[in-house]
Amino acid sequence: MAVPKRRTPPAKQGQRRSHHHVVAAQIARCPQCRSPRVNHRICPVCGSYKGRQVLGSSDSR
């Protein structure tokens, strides 16, 4: 079984974990209805994405 020869110092441990933080989602306005939505997602209000109507009135997601 593999066992570390030395204990990892706190500074080295912090360097390894430096990218483990939580990042807030990017919020943008929908170009169609101007409601806030998450980037690269279908607008939950009007159902459009990249200028196209993706979800109709019968689709419920």
C-alpha positions in Angstrom: 0.0 0.0 0.0 1.3 3.4 -0.9 2.1 5.7 2.0 3.4 9.3 1.7 7.0 9.6 3.0 6.5 13.1 4.3 3.5 15.1 5.5 2.2 17.7 3.0 2.8 21.2 4.3 -0.2 23.5 4.7 1.1 25.9 2.0 1.4 23.0 -0.6 -2.0 21.8 0.4 -3.4 25.3 -0.1 -1.8 25.5 -3.6 -3.4 22.3 -4.6 -6.9 23.4 -3.3 -6.6 26.9 -4.8 -9.0 26.1 -7.7 -11.6 24.3 -5.5 -13.6 27.5 -4.8 -17.2 27.9 -5.8 -17.9 30.4 -8.6 -21.2 32.2 -8.9 -23.3 31.6 -12.1 -23.0 34.2 -14.8 -26.4 36.0 -15.2 -27.2 37.6 -18.5 -30.4 39.2 -20.0 -32.4 37.3 -22.6 -32.2 39.2 -25.9 -35.8 38.3 -26.7 -37.7 39.1 -23.4 -35.0 40.8 -21.4 -35.5 38.6 -18.4 -32.5 37.4 -16.4 -31.2 33.9 -17.3 -28.0 31.8 -16.8 -25.6 32.0 -19.7 -25.6 29.2 -22.3 -29.1 28.0 -21.2 -32.6 28.2 -22.6 -34.5 31.2 -21.3 -37.1 29.8 -18.8 -39.6 32.6 -19.6 -39.8 32.7 -23.4 -38.0 29.4 -24.3 -35.6 30.8 -26.8 -31.8 30.1 -27.2 -29.4 31.8 -29.6 -32.3 33.7 -31.3 -34.3 30.5 -32.0 -37.5 29.4 -30.4 -36.5 26.1 -28.7 -39.4 25.4 -26.3 -43.0 25.9 -27.4 -46.0 26.5 -25.2 -46.7 22.7 -25.1 -43.2 21.8 -23.8 -42.8 21.9 -20.0 -39.3 21.7 -18.8 
